[in-house]
């Protein structure tokens, strides 16, 4: 998960740390790349997100956060069992996150994982994607915030699918076969 900053630049957190790279670099090291958009993001909010990305540029990768995230990702699907109401499922996810991940203050962070950074950028811009804390959001959570999908966390507004910049190899092979 990464954030497009404009001017052909992408902000991403990988094992190499948090960096700002070109779209061409992202295309070269990704096996697939597609874009989702927040439909009502203002230019001022986009500028705030870009400033935040430049502020945290060259910070480290949040390996500790990823390791802490693993038990949460294993137990979180229990909250999505069908007999439960949407509100109960959301309370379950929030309760598990608080118990397993704690309340993560992001003000003085020195390291980020990808979906944590993207979620926090929207919070900093005053346009949070969800009520969940940034450190509780996985790439899968962001993916399922698309229009028509079933999100695993309660969202404010669905993300709009823009399109693929680079299709996955299997998608390309399927298209070539017809």
Protein Blocks (a to p, Z undefined) as FASTA:
>chain_A
ZZdebjhiacdddfkopcdddfklmmmmpcbdcddddfklcfklmmmmmmmmmmmgoiac
dfklmmmmmmmmmmmmmmmgfkbcfklmmmmmmmmmmmmnopadfklgcbdcfklmmmmm
mmmnopafbfbdfklpcfklmmmmpghiacfbdcfbdcddfbdfbdcfklmmmmmnZZ
